[in-house]
Amino acid sequence: MTVAVTGASGQLGRLVVQALLREGAPVVAIVRDPQKVADLAEQGAEVRQASYDDADALDRALAGVDRVLLVSGNEFGARVAQHANVIRAAERAGVELLAYTSIPQGTENSMILAQEHIGTEAALATSTVPHAILRNSWYWENYLGGLAHAVESGVLYGAASEGRVAGAARADYADAAAKVLTTDGHAGQVYELGGDEHLTYAELAQAISTAAGKQVRYQDLPEADYAAALQQSGLDADYAKVLADADTGIAKGLLDVTSGHLQKLLGRPATSAVEVFRRALS
């Protein structure tokens, strides 16, 4: 059984390829630039070149593939059409299972980040390829970009109020995807995936404090003020808006997943925020 992973040079895709290789599965790593995954080739993955925009290349990349993980792209505004290209190529290839990395509540989530996932899930619903949807909640690694500043300043800023986020390590989601891709019974399933911890941002600040050995507190801001602060820190205005909107989504409970699906797929607890932060700081 051959398993393909799109976006295999990305942070999640790379981890999924490595998890599949540990399982002994024949793996096809699909990337735009093969040079970026030379190490995966050395580990045993077959590398094939294709972009989400190139239907012919996708047909070649999925030839002979039994199962495929469609890792959501990062070209905002183009992702629904790009993902549809992969779905259609999977149909033409006769793939027996396509798994897609979506977002919690992926048909009704109001976050800006969710809208192209909603469009992709709609495309999957009308496709003929058997599929499973992996609705990943937040990665604890999403907070690493501001981790050093939070530790240095003693303040974690955000706009999540008292909302809770059920995060996990990126590797946890990768291992869960590998499980779906290498075992049976997943076609037609929708997995709401989130970690064991359901943390407010005040509790996230405490997790950073524990990992750093230095007290960090949480300062809640209105969404617009937080977006402005992110821009002042150097982020693009549109990206700052997306991140601030995501915090508002957390305040609404949109990333507080309680299904237990991740833990069932993993057969173990998810990785704690403290562990992820401690590794990053070390």
Secondary structure, DSSP 8 states (H G I E B T S, - for coil): --EEETTTTSHHHHHHHHHHHHTT--EEEEES-GGGGHHHHHHT-EEEE--TT-HHHHHHHTTT-SEEEE---S-TTTHHHHHHHHHHHHHHHT-SEEEEEE-TTTTT--SGGGHHHHHHHHHHHT-SS-EEEEEE--BGGGGGGGHHHHHHHSEEEES-TT--B--B-HHHHHHHHHHHHHSSS-TT-EEEE--S--B-HHHHHHHHHHHHTS--EEEE--HHHHHHHHHHTT--HHHHHHHHHHHHHHHTTTT---S-HHHHHHTS----HHHHHHHHH-
